[in-house]
Amino acid sequence: MSQSDPTDHALATIARILDQPETPPGVDRPAGDARPAVPAMATTDGEVYSKLGPGPIAAIRFKWTARPGGNGEYFVDETIGESSAPMVSGPMSREAAIALVDERESDARRRFDQLRSEMTGSAAAAERVGKGEV
């Protein structure tokens, strides 16, 4: 039997954390839905459009907010965590701002799902090695 690499154990732990469903207060999910539930859109007065990135840790979760800047122009604020200073993009049209928010959120979700899949695959391989199956 071979010894398990400590990195494999760490990856397995991270994968288990990522597999835990996340449901913020006040968000209902259908029974059996194991995906992390993160509010995808929030509107205020019909002027602000926001999306949150995926992930189990709020301190490193991205948030994108399209907001009016006056004269029909919009800006997109991108923050990491709850207390970071925003990186601002703009000015741009409202449609371009919404498209940018959607694009950034979609890209972040794709990358998160890819990382999660890789980590889960590594965790499964580590478990097989630990059991002497490989």
Secondary structure, 3 states (H helix, E strand, C coil): CCCCCHHHHHHHHHHHHHHCCCCCCCCCCCCCCCCCCCCCCEEECCCEEEEECCCCCHHHCEEEEEEEEECCEEEEEEEECCCCCCEEEEEECHHHHHHHHHHHHHHHHHHHHHHHHHHHHHHHHHHHHHCCCC
